Amino acid sequence: MLNSVKEAAENFCTHQIGASCEIKEAPTDKRTLIAYIDIQAQDGSKNRIYIASDNDFMQRVSKLFLEEDKSNENTLKDMTLETANLIVGSAKVIAEELGMPYTIGTPHFEKIGMFDFDYDELKVIYIDNDELIIAIKELDV
């Protein structure tokens, strides 16, 4: 399932931001803006998808969508939620094309801080030194 989210995140970087990206598996120790969206597959399994980024990555998104050179913290939180919604929504379309449909919930802002959540899989996407974390955790039903 993380593969569809990874593909959607890469597409977001390439087609929305207009930048090439590099993917690594090591978690970051930077302060991050963290949001999540819960999803449910047809078989009833539930997962939480985390989308987290450092301030510089989200400022890049804010500059693109809002044309703000220096966004305040509330705007960066809103952009984190919007980014999560765009990436997970795109991943849903990719998963449906692969015959693995799921429903998505509403994005929630979790916190600003270290990404210290339990996860099953994680990837870090870099545009230059800016970081975007995508992670997935299976939830107990």
C-alpha positions in Angstrom: 0.0 0.0 0.0 2.9 2.4 0.7 4.0 2.0 -2.9 0.9 3.8 -4.2 1.5 6.6 -1.6 5.1 6.8 -2.6 4.2 7.0 -6.3 1.6 9.7 -5.5 4.2 11.7 -3.4 6.7 11.5 -6.3 4.0 12.7 -8.7 3.2 15.6 -6.3 6.8 16.6 -6.3 7.3 16.3 -10.0 4.0 17.6 -11.3 2.8 20.0 -8.6 6.1 21.4 -7.2 8.0 20.9 -10.5 11.1 19.4 -8.9 12.9 16.1 -9.1 13.1 14.1 -5.9 15.2 11.4 -4.2 13.8 8.7 -2.0 15.5 7.2 1.1 14.4 5.0 3.9 16.1 6.6 6.8 13.8 8.6 9.1 14.6 12.3 9.6 15.5 13.9 12.9 14.2 17.3 11.8 11.3 19.1 13.4 8.3 18.3 11.2 4.7 19.3 10.6 2.8 16.0 10.9 -0.7 15.1 9.5 -2.4 11.8 9.0 -5.3 10.3 7.1 -6.9 6.9 8.0 -7.9 4.6 5.2 -9.9 1.4 5.0 -9.4 -1.3 2.4 -12.2 -3.4 1.0 -11.1 -6.3 3.2 -11.8 -4.2 6.3 -8.2 -3.6 7.2 -7.4 -0.1 8.4 -4.2 1.9 8.1 -3.0 5.3 9.1 -1.0 7.2 6.5 1.3 9.9 7.9 2.5 12.8 5.8 5.1 14.9 7.5 7.5 17.5 6.3 10.1 20.0 7.5 9.2 23.7 7.4 11.2 24.3 4.2 9.3 21.6 2.2 6.0 23.0 3.4 7.1 26.6 2.7 7.9 25.5 -0.8 4.3 24.2 -1.1 2.9 27.4 0.4 4.9 29.5 -2.1 3.5 27.4 -4.9 -0.2 27.4 -3.9 -0.5 30.7 -2.0 2.5 32.7 -3.4 3.7 33.4 0.2 7.4 33.8 0.7 7.2 33.4 4.5 4.0 31.7 5.7 3.0 31.6 9.4 2.7 28.4 11.4 -1.1 28.2 10.9 -0.7 28.5 7.2 2.0 25.8 7.1 -0.4 23.5 9.2 -3.1 24.1 6.6 -0.7 23.3 3.8 0.3 20.1 5.5 -3.3 19.0 5.6 -3.9 20.0 2.0 -0.7 18.1 1.0 -1.8 15.0 2.8 -5.2 15.2 1.2 -3.7 15.6 -2.3 -1.1 12.8 -1.9 -3.5 10.3 -0.3 -6.3 11.1 -2.7 -3.9 10.6 -5.6 -2.7 7.3 -4.0 -6.3 6.2 -3.8 -6.7 6.6 -7.6 -3.5 4.7 -8.2 -4.6 1.9 -5.8 -8.0 1.6 -7.6 -6.2 1.2 -10.9 -4.3 -1.7 -9.4 -7.5 -3.3 -8.1 -6.9 -2.4 -4.5 -9.5 0.3 -3.7 -9.9 1.9 -0.3 -11.8 4.7 1.3 -10.1 7.7 2.9 -11.0 9.7 5.9 -10.5 13.3 6.7 -6.9 14.6 7.2 -6.0 15.5 10.8 -3.1 17.6 12.0 -1.2 15.7 14.6 1.7 18.0 15.8 4.8 19.9 15.1 7.8 18.1 16.3 9.9 14.9 15.9 8.3 12.1 13.8 8.3 9.6 16.7 5.3 7.5 15.7 5.3 3.7 15.3 5.1 2.7 11.6 5.2 -0.4 9.5 6.9 1.3 6.5 8.5 4.7 5.9 10.1 6.6 3.1 11.7 10.0 3.1 11.4 12.1 -0.1 14.0 14.8 -0.6 13.9 17.8 -2.9 17.3 19.3 -2.3 17.5 19.4 1.5 13.8 19.7 2.0 12.1 16.5 3.4 8.7 14.9 3.1 8.0 11.7 5.2 5.4 9.2 4.1 4.7 6.4 6.5 2.0 3.8 7.0 0.8 2.0 10.2 -1.7 -0.8 10.3 -4.4 0.0 12.9 -6.1 -2.5 15.2 -9.7 -3.1 14.2 
